[in-house]
Amino acid sequence: MLGVAIVLVGLLFFFGKTTKKKSEEEAKASVSNVIDFETYEQTIIKNNQLPDSLVTLINLAKQQEKDTQLIERIIHACKDAKQANLYAYYQYKQAQIKNTPAAYENAGYALMSAYKINRDSNISNNIITFALQSFKKVLDFEPDNVDAKIQMAEIYVQDGQEPMKGIEILKGIVEKNPENLVALTTLGRLSLQSGQYDKAKERLEKVLQLDPQNTEAIYFLAFTEAELGNKQKAIQLMELCKTLVNNPEFDKEIEQFINELKK
């Protein structure tokens, strides 16, 4: 059986940071170090990690908490300063004021993007929690919003604490819409990760019937075929994925995968 390293590369390429369920000891240690966004914000201000102009806006917002135009200025300034965590946080604050599904959806996507590139484990819990709250709010307004449901499912899986909740959400989506590519691809990937290779193959092949150039499905199906012992098919799929993605860094990992199969 091939190791998990290569499939993790694929997860990183397609989805950003991946997580695994924490052990009880890791969870306790993580909780003890958790900080809220206000503390995070004050820490990076204290460490002179923000432009003075942005600090001025942040301080002004403490006296004008409901000023959506001011918060919008902070959001743009955070983006310019490449402060993804604060950018997402103020998107969430903006959503709380506007209280619309579109605002909460923007916040949810911003928080998920921040989570995938975040390197400060102390704030990760808050980022993912606010992301989940954002998409739940979207569903309060729009109970049939499939995109929000898929994002919620991805959060449950990414967080690693309640992955089955995410899987059940995705299954519900596919039951209602058997041709939902995102839900099918995600279910296929999860089946692969859990060692359910026949299910993974069935779901990923369904995706490729609907979208023959879906690079995510091609990649994960290649790994599935390799695990099932179909090495030549796996190599063909990886070569196709390499051509479609056309990314030099990813190409190196594809070559590693193919070399492992040829041994």
Secondary structure, 3 states (H helix, E strand, C coil): CCCCHHHHHHHHHHHCCCCCCCCHHHHHHHHHHCCCHHHHHHHHHHCCCCCHHHHHHHHHHCCCCCCHHHHHHHHHHHHHCCCHHHHHHHHHHHHHHHCCHHHHHHHHHHHHHHHHHCCCHHHHHHHHHHHHHHHHHHHHHCCCCHHHHHHHHHHHHHHCCCHHHHHHHHHHHHHHCCCCHHHHHHHHHHHHHCCCHHHHHHHHHHHHHHCCCCHHHHHHHHHHHHHCCCHHHHHHHHHHHHHHHCCHHHHHHHHHHHHHHHC
